């Protein structure tokens, strides 16, 4: 029987062919790291972070794209454990050579297919950092209240989660609280929508907002509920000094708003005056208006 020229000898099964070993040696001699495939153990472990259960189990998440990776690596300069590794395709590594050359975080070159397996986008950017979760305890808002903080009750859309994080960062907020049942701020869509701001504010997840509101009020924080039917207009709240620091804003579900029992715990229910005929505003837009007004008042 004629020997199959393609099949490796059983003794060499699973080992690179001589020409492949020669190419690997050449790449390593040139300082080029070997490409990891989607079957690599490192890539497979990172791929688990595309699911919330995997992120919670590993206490880690993925940050994709240059802006997110820039902010992640800047965080790693302050706290080395913040980022454990970076994956980049050859194309991305060449495009972001300055960024990757300046970091002490391990960088692994991966195939395009491997990079796509770590991405939740239609067009993967080929640059992904594995980052440590940035959760802080809810008690932080009580023991050391920031001048401005945001709490989200049953927020569904991860895109809104990321946008609120970005707005909170822009307005100088110190923390964003994701109440029990809210979208995960570490999902791919939320991280992308935050445009790096996830690394600039404290994140609290799974907090019971009813008890948190009472605790921060005892610590001297004004709790304001964003409510389309609120008894105080936003401009009046500013005139009355309700926006003076420290303030915790409560925002509700995109469709249902705040639960009445949670809104009732606030020091005031605040509405955004609207002259047009729109019934309501998108949650992230309403949050932007309220936080910007608060920034001006403080």
N, C-alpha and C positions, 0 to 999 in steps of 0.2 A: 504494500500500500504506500502510495506517495505521501511523504510527510507534508503537512500543511505549513507553508512558509510563514504564515501570519501568526499562528499560535506559538506562544513562548514555550520553551521546554518546561516541564512540570517543576523542575528544580528552581527555575527562575520566575515562576508565576508570581505576579504581583509586584515584581521589581521593574524599574525603568529599563527600557532597551538600551543598548550601548550608546546609540546616537542620542537618546534622550538624556542619558547620564552626561554625555559630552556637552550637550547644550546647557544643562543645569550647571555644570562646572564652569562653562564659559560665562554664563550670566552672573554666577557668584563671584568669579574673578573680576568681572566688570563692576561689581558692587550692586548688581541688580538682584533683588530678592526673588525667590521662586514664587510663581503665581499660585495662590490657593484657589481651589475649586469649590463649588457649592457643597461637595461631599466632605470637605475638610472638617475636622472636629471643631476648630475654632469658628468657622463660618456656621456650622450647624448649631453650635451653642449660642452664637449671636442671633441666629434666625429665631430662636425661641423667644427673643425679646420683642418680636413683632406682635406677641399676644400678651394680654394683661396678666394672665396667670404666670407666664414665663418671666415677665418683668418683676412681679411681686416675689417670685421664688428666688430670683437671682439678685434682687435689689439693684437692678440696673435697667437702662433703657438705651435706645438708639437715637442719635442726633444725626440727621442726614443733610448734606449740602454745605457749601462753604461757610455761609453766615453762622449756621448752627455750630459747625465744627470750630470756627474761629472763636466763638464765645466759650465753647466747651474747653478748648485748649488754653484759653486765657484763665479759666477757672482752675485748670490743672496746674498752672503756674503758681497759683496761690495755695492750692490744696492738691498735691500730686495724686491722691487716691480718687479724685473726682472723675478721671478718665483712665480707663485701663488699656485701651488699644484703639487704633484707627485702621479701617479697611479702605483701600483705594484701588481703583483700576489703574492700569498704566496711563491711560489718557488723563484721568483725574490727577494722578500723581504728577504728571508733567505740567498740567495746568496750574497746580497749586504747589509747585516745588518749593516756593519761598515759605509757605505756611508749614509744610511737613518737615522741611529741613531745620526749622527753628525749634521744633518740639522735642522733648525727651520721652514722650509717650511712644511706645512701640507702634510702628506702622507696618501693615501687612499688605502686600500687593495681591489683588484678587482678580479673577476673570470677570468679564462683563456679566456672565450668567450668575456668578456668585454674588456680585453686587446687586443684581436685580432681585435675588432671593432675600436680600436684607431690606429692600425698599418697598414702600406701600404706595408708590407713585407709578403713573403710566410711563414716565420717562425718568428712570433713575439717574441720579447725578454722579454716582460712582464714588462718593466720598461719605463715609459713615464712621462716627465715633461711638464707642461703647462707654456709657457714662453711668456713674452711680446715681441712684435716686436722690433727690434733693429735699425730701420730706423733713419737716421740723414738727415738733409736738404742738398741739393747739394751745397748750399752756404758755407758749412763748408770747402769744398775743396778750396774755394777762400779766405776766411778770415783767415784760418789756414791750409795752404797746407801741407799734409804729404810729407815726402821725396820720397815716392813711392806710387802710386795709380794705380788702374786698372779700365778701363771702358769697358763694354761689350755691343756691339750693336746687338740687335735682336738675342741673344743667345737662342737656342731652347731647348737644352737638360739639364734638371735639374741636371743630373749626372755631366755634364761638369761644371755647375754652382758651385756645391759643391767642385769639384776638384780644380777649379780656386781659390775659397775661401781658400782652404787648402794650395795651393801653395803660394798665396799672403801672408798668415800668416807666412809660413815658411821663406819667403824672406823678412819679415819685413815690408810689405806694411801696410799702415794705413787705407786704404779704398778700397772697391770694389763697383763700380757703375754699376747698372743694368739699361741700357737704356730702354726707352719705348718699349714695345713689347718683352722684354726678359723674360726668364723663371723666376719663382718665387723662390728666394733663400730660402724661408721658407717652400717649399714643402717637404714632407717626404724624397724623394730621394735626394734632394739637401742637406738637413740637415744631412742625413747619410753620404753622400759623403764628406761633409766638415770635418767629424771626430772631431767635437768640435770647429773647427777654426772659425765657424760662430760667436762665442762669443768673438773672439779676435780682430776682425777688424770692422770698421764702415761700415755700409751698406747703400747705397743710391739706391732707387728704382724709376723707372719711369722718370728719368732725360732726358731732351732733350740734347743729346750729342753735337749737333752743337753749341748751346749757351754755354754749359759748357766748351767746348774746348776753345772757345774765351775768356771766363771769366778767366779761370785759366792761360792762356797765359799772359793776362794783369797783373796777380798776380805774374809773374815770373816763371811759371812752364813750362818745356819743354814737349810738347805733341808729342808722337811718335805713328805712326800707324804701326801695324804689317801687312805686305803686302808681299805676295810671290813674287810680281814683283817690290818690293821697290827699290829705287835708291841707298840706302845705306845698306851695309852688316852689320850684327850685330856686328862683331868684329871691323869693321871700325868705327861704331857708338861709341863704347867704346873708341877707340883710339882718336877720335875727340872730346871727352868730352861730347857727347850728352846724356850719361847715368848718368851724375853727377846730384845729387839731386837739386831741386825736379823734378820728372818725372811722367807724366801720360801716361800710355800705353793704346792704343785703340785696341781692338780685335773685329772682326766681326762675322757674322753668320757662323755656321759650314760648310755650303755648298757654300754660296755665298761670304764669306769674308766681308770686309768692303765696304760699298757703296762708290763709287768714290768721291762723293761730301763731304763725311765725311773724307775720307783719305786725301783729298786735303787741309783740314784745319790744318793738323798736321805740325809741324816744319820739320819733315822728315818721309818718308815712309821707313821702315826698313824690310829687308828680312833676313831669316836665311839661311846661305850658306849650301848647301847639296851636298855631293860628290856622293851619290848613285843615283839610278834611280827613287826613289819615287817621285810622282807628288807633294805631299803636306804632311803636318803633321796634325794630329788631333789637334783641337783647344786647348785643355787643355795641350797637350804636347808642342805646340808652345809657349803657355803662360808660361809654366814652364821654357823653355829655355831662353826666353826673360827676365823674372823676375830674374832668377838666375844670368844671365850675368849682369843685372843692379845692383843686390846686390853686386856682386864682384867689380863693378866699383865705387860703393859708399863707 
